[in-house]
């Protein structure tokens, strides 16, 4: 199971056709999407009617959809926190170092969608996230059933859809787009379609700062492919392997832009200076996270700490159960989460970052063969998502 490439090496055109033809997981995926979109929409409407927020938080609040706008009741509850930053970037472009913390692919797509919709930036973001969510789940099902089996693939979709922070997939955030592009990269790597993998990986990098971590599974896949080609008597290196450099080229291009135009000195870390206290040792970050929880000031920190613990605990269990590429993808996120602190909540957004690390949910889905565990995961996870979504709708910083 550790070699996801096998001997399949269709060219990029053949891979593209295979990847995006009708998939039997599509009805299941559409059902999940429609159910969550309608269900969470009702929750949002009831929340704002019964327990309206007493205060609002975040930046660019002037861009919120007015209550008098058509469909405001359905759309406006989703536009909180980073959603407003992406709205701002799509509308006004990049101008400051603070803007550089938000990578360009998603706001560019929102801007294009808004142009087609007559200026509906929020609607554009929601539509992009919804379509990307469906694509992500379909491709994820295809990937997991190829690497494990169909039952595990079914449960993977269910668990990732009901994770406590899974509502971000349907919000105007980057989660759905990031997951879709990441899984597409893994599918291409599995088939050793290097040009497609490099292109998708480049788009992953341009979606959010942690996108550069896609380089780790790509490097693992490259090493495995070189080994397999040598064993098969072929020349180890092929020119198409150079496509693995595309994500790094994309990152270099973005950093060059932020340096030349936005005058950001010091790379991505400098862009995040307004948002963090800086960097610290993992044990200090964990201690500060626990202190934030114990103080009672940041209840959402429970979810962030739990997500980090789940990620760290799952990695040794992936050994000999999941492909090496999966393990590498999970491993490289850990030091990112455990060495940076956010000024208002040490592990802020960690639960949102972990929800796109699909190997964690594949491992849970393998464990979910035990019916009692499957029932427990579904029973507890779904209410937690509703609880955290209510917190988000009322302007709590859930991620």
C-alpha positions in Angstrom: 0.0 0.0 0.0 2.9 2.4 0.5 3.6 2.8 -3.2 0.7 4.7 -4.6 2.1 5.0 -8.0 2.3 1.4 -9.2 3.1 1.2 -12.8 0.3 3.3 -14.1 1.7 6.3 -16.1 -1.0 7.7 -18.4 -0.2 11.0 -19.9 -1.8 14.2 -18.5 -4.7 14.3 -21.0 -5.7 10.7 -20.3 -5.5 11.3 -16.6 -7.6 14.4 -16.8 -10.3 12.6 -18.7 -10.4 9.7 -16.2 -10.3 12.0 -13.2 -13.3 14.2 -14.1 -15.7 11.7 -15.7 -18.9 10.9 -13.9 -18.1 9.2 -10.6 -20.5 6.9 -8.7 -19.7 9.0 -5.5 -21.3 12.1 -7.1 -24.9 11.4 -5.8 -23.6 10.7 -2.3 -21.5 13.9 -2.4 -24.4 16.0 -3.7 -26.6 14.6 -0.9 -24.0 15.6 1.7 -23.6 19.1 0.2 -27.3 19.8 -0.1 -28.1 18.4 3.3 -25.4 20.5 5.0 -26.1 23.7 3.0 -29.8 23.5 3.9 -29.3 22.3 7.4 -26.7 24.9 8.3 -28.7 27.6 6.6 -31.7 26.8 8.9 -29.4 26.8 11.9 -28.0 30.2 10.9 -31.4 31.7 10.4 -32.7 30.4 13.8 -29.5 31.5 15.6 -29.7 35.1 14.3 -33.5 35.2 15.1 -33.4 33.7 18.6 -29.9 34.7 19.9 -28.6 37.5 17.8 -25.0 38.6 18.3 -24.4 41.3 20.9 -21.2 42.4 19.2 -19.4 41.9 16.0 -15.7 41.3 15.3 -13.3 41.3 12.4 -12.1 43.6 9.7 -13.8 45.0 6.6 -17.2 44.8 8.3 -18.4 47.5 6.0 -18.4 45.0 3.2 -21.0 42.8 4.9 -24.1 42.1 2.8 -26.9 44.5 4.0 -29.9 43.1 5.7 -32.1 44.6 2.9 -30.2 42.7 0.1 -32.0 39.8 -1.6 -31.2 36.5 -0.1 -29.5 38.2 2.9 -31.0 35.7 5.3 -29.4 32.8 3.4 -26.1 34.4 2.5 -25.1 37.0 5.1 -24.5 34.5 8.0 -21.6 33.0 6.2 -19.6 36.2 5.8 -17.5 36.5 8.9 -13.8 37.1 9.6 -11.5 35.9 6.8 -14.5 35.8 4.4 -14.5 39.5 4.5 -10.8 39.7 3.9 -11.2 37.6 0.7 -14.1 39.9 -0.2 -11.9 42.9 0.3 -9.1 41.4 -1.8 -11.4 40.4 -4.6 -12.9 43.9 -4.7 -9.8 46.1 -4.1 -6.8 44.0 -4.8 -3.6 43.8 -2.8 -2.1 46.9 -1.2 -0.6 46.3 2.2 1.7 43.7 3.9 -1.3 42.5 5.9 -3.0 41.6 2.6 0.0 39.4 1.6 -1.0 36.8 4.3 -3.9 35.9 2.1 -2.8 34.1 -1.1 -4.2 35.1 -4.4 -6.0 32.2 -6.1 -9.3 32.3 -4.2 -9.8 36.1 -4.3 -9.0 36.1 -8.0 -11.7 33.4 -8.6 -14.1 35.4 -6.5 -13.4 38.5 -8.5 -14.0 36.6 -11.8 -17.2 35.1 -10.4 -18.5 38.4 -9.2 -17.9 39.9 -12.6 -20.2 37.2 -14.1 -22.8 37.8 -11.3 -23.0 41.5 -11.6 -20.9 42.3 -8.5 -22.1 39.6 -6.1 -18.8 39.0 -4.3 -20.3 37.0 -1.4 -22.5 34.9 -3.7 -19.4 34.3 -5.9 -17.4 33.0 -3.0 -20.1 30.8 -1.8 -20.7 29.3 -5.2 -16.9 28.7 -5.7 -16.7 27.0 -2.3 -19.8 24.8 -3.0 -18.6 23.6 -6.4 -15.1 23.0 -5.0 -16.5 21.1 -2.1 -18.4 18.7 -4.4 -15.3 18.2 -6.5 -13.2 17.6 -3.5 -15.4 14.9 -2.0 -15.8 13.1 -5.4 -12.1 13.1 -5.9 -11.4 12.1 -2.3 -13.7 9.2 -2.6 -12.0 8.1 -5.8 -8.5 8.4 -4.2 -9.4 6.5 -1.0 -11.2 3.7 -2.7 -8.2 3.2 -4.9 -5.8 3.2 -2.0 -7.9 1.4 0.6 -11.5 0.3 -0.2 -14.9 1.7 -0.9 -16.3 1.3 2.6 -13.4 3.4 4.0 -13.9 5.9 1.2 -17.6 6.3 2.2 -16.8 6.8 5.8 -14.0 9.2 5.0 -16.5 11.5 3.2 -18.9 11.3 6.1 -16.3 12.0 8.8 -14.7 14.9 7.0 -18.2 16.4 6.2 -19.2 16.2 9.9 -15.9 17.3 11.4 -16.4 20.2 13.9 -14.9 22.8 11.6 -16.3 21.3 8.3 -18.7 24.1 7.9 -15.8 26.1 6.6 -15.9 24.0 3.4 -19.2 25.7 2.6 -18.2 29.2 3.8 -16.4 31.8 1.5 -13.0 30.5 2.8 -10.3 28.6 1.0 -10.9 25.2 2.7 -13.0 23.6 -0.1 -10.8 24.8 -2.9 -7.7 23.8 -1.0 -9.0 20.3 -0.4 -10.1 19.9 -4.0 -6.7 20.9 -5.4 -4.8 18.9 -2.8 -6.7 15.7 -3.5 -6.4 16.3 -7.3 -2.6 16.5 -6.8 -2.6 13.2 -4.9 -4.6 11.5 -7.6 -2.2 12.7 -10.2 0.8 11.6 -8.1 -0.8 8.2 -7.7 -0.9 7.8 -11.5 2.5 9.4 -11.9 1.0 12.1 -14.1 3.7 14.6 -13.2 2.6 17.5 -15.3 -0.9 17.4 -13.8 0.5 16.9 -10.3 2.8 19.9 -10.7 0.1 22.1 -12.1 -2.4 21.2 -9.3 0.4 21.6 -6.7 1.1 25.1 -8.0 -2.5 26.0 -7.5 -2.5 24.5 -4.0 0.5 26.8 -3.2 -1.3 29.8 -4.5 -4.4 29.0 -2.4 -3.0 29.5 1.1 0.4 29.7 2.9 0.3 26.1 4.1 -0.1 25.0 0.5 3.7 24.7 0.2 3.4 21.6 2.3 2.2 19.8 -0.8 5.8 19.6 -1.8 6.4 16.9 0.9 4.1 14.2 -0.6 5.3 15.2 -4.1 8.9 14.6 -3.0 8.0 11.3 -1.5 6.2 10.3 -4.7 9.2 11.4 -6.8 11.6 9.3 -4.7 9.3 6.2 -5.0 8.9 6.7 -8.7 12.6 6.9 -9.3 13.1 3.8 -7.3 10.4 1.9 -9.2 11.8 3.0 -12.6 15.2 1.8 -11.6 13.9 -1.5 -10.5 12.0 -1.9 -13.8 15.2 -1.3 -15.7 14.1 2.1 -17.0 16.2 5.3 -16.8 15.4 6.7 -13.3 15.0 10.3 -14.3 12.5 11.5 -16.9 12.0 15.1 -18.0 8.4 15.1 -16.8 9.7 14.8 -13.2 10.7 18.5 -13.5 7.0 19.4 -13.2 7.4 18.7 -9.5 9.2 22.1 -9.4 6.0 24.0 -10.4 4.7 24.5 -6.8 8.1 26.0 -5.8 8.1 28.2 -8.9 4.6 29.4 -8.0 5.6 30.2 -4.5 8.7 32.1 -5.7 6.5 34.1 -8.0 4.1 35.1 -5.3 7.0 36.0 -2.9 8.6 38.1 -5.7 5.3 40.0 -6.1 4.8 40.6 -2.5 8.4 41.9 -2.1 8.3 44.1 -5.2 4.7 45.5 -5.0 3.7 45.2 -1.4 7.2 45.7 0.0 7.0 42.7 2.3 10.5 41.8 3.5 11.2 38.4 5.0 8.8 36.2 3.1 5.6 34.6 4.4 6.6 34.9 8.0 6.8 38.7 7.7 3.4 38.9 6.1 2.0 37.1 9.2 3.7 39.5 11.7 0.5 41.6 12.2 -1.4 38.4 13.0 0.9 36.5 15.4 3.0 36.9 18.5 5.8 35.2 16.7 7.2 31.7 16.9 8.0 29.6 20.0 9.0 26.1 21.0 6.2 23.5 20.7 6.0 22.9 24.5 5.5 26.7 25.1 2.8 26.9 22.4 1.0 23.9 24.0 1.3 25.3 27.5 0.0 28.7 26.3 -2.9 26.9 24.6 -3.8 25.1 27.8 -3.6 28.4 29.7 -5.9 30.0 27.3 -8.4 27.2 27.8 -8.0 27.3 31.6 -8.6 31.1 31.7 -12.0 30.6 30.1 -11.3 33.4 27.7 -11.0 31.3 24.5 -13.5 28.4 24.5 -12.7 27.7 20.8 -9.2 26.8 21.8 -10.5 23.4 23.0 -11.2 22.5 19.3 -7.8 23.8 18.2 -5.9 21.8 20.9 -8.0 18.7 20.2 -7.3 18.9 16.5 -3.5 19.2 17.1 -3.6 16.2 19.5 -5.6 14.2 17.0 -3.2 15.0 14.2 -0.1 14.2 16.2 -1.6 11.0 17.6 -2.7 9.8 14.2 0.7 9.9 12.5 2.3 6.8 14.2 -1.0 4.9 13.5 -0.7 5.7 9.8 2.5 3.7 9.6 2.1 0.6 7.4 -1.6 1.5 7.0 -1.5 4.4 4.6 0.7 5.4 1.7 4.0 7.2 2.4 2.6 10.3 0.6 -0.3 10.5 3.1 2.0 10.3 6.0 4.4 12.9 4.7 1.4 15.3 4.2 0.3 14.9 7.8 3.8 15.1 9.3 4.8 18.4 7.8 1.8 20.3 9.2 2.7 19.5 12.8 5.7 21.8 13.2 3.8 24.6 11.5 1.0 24.4 14.0 3.2 23.9 17.0 5.8 26.6 16.5 3.6 29.7 15.8 1.4 31.5 18.2 -1.5 33.9 17.5 -1.8 36.8 19.8 -5.5 36.2 20.8 -5.5 32.4 20.9 -2.2 30.4 20.7 -3.4 27.7 18.3 -5.9 29.8 16.5 -7.3 28.2 13.3 -5.5 24.9 14.0 -8.8 23.0 13.8 -9.5 24.6 10.4 -6.1 23.7 9.1 -6.4 20.1 10.3 -9.8 19.6 8.7 -8.2 19.5 5.2 -5.6 16.9 6.2 -7.6 14.1 4.7 -5.2 11.3 5.8 -6.4 11.8 9.4 -10.0 11.1 8.3 -8.9 8.1 6.2 -7.4 6.6 9.3 -10.5 7.4 11.3 -12.6 5.7 8.5 -10.4 2.6 8.8 -11.0 2.5 12.5 -14.7 3.2 11.8 -15.1 -0.4 10.6 -15.9 -1.0 14.3 -19.6 -0.1 14.4 -19.5 1.3 17.9 -16.7 3.7 17.0 -18.5 4.7 13.8 -21.7 5.6 15.7 -19.7 7.5 18.3 -17.9 9.6 15.8 -21.0 10.5 13.9 -23.0 11.1 17.1 -20.5 13.4 18.7 -19.0 15.2 15.7 -22.1 16.5 14.1 -23.5 18.3 17.2 -20.0 19.8 17.8 -20.0 21.2 14.2 -23.5 22.8 14.8 -22.3 24.3 18.1 -19.1 25.7 16.5 -21.1 27.0 13.5 -23.5 28.9 15.8 -20.5 30.4 17.5 -19.1 31.5 14.1 -22.5 32.9 13.0 -22.5 35.0 16.2 -19.1 36.4 15.2 -17.1 34.1 17.5 -13.6 33.4 16.0 -14.0 29.7 15.2 -11.0 29.7 12.9 
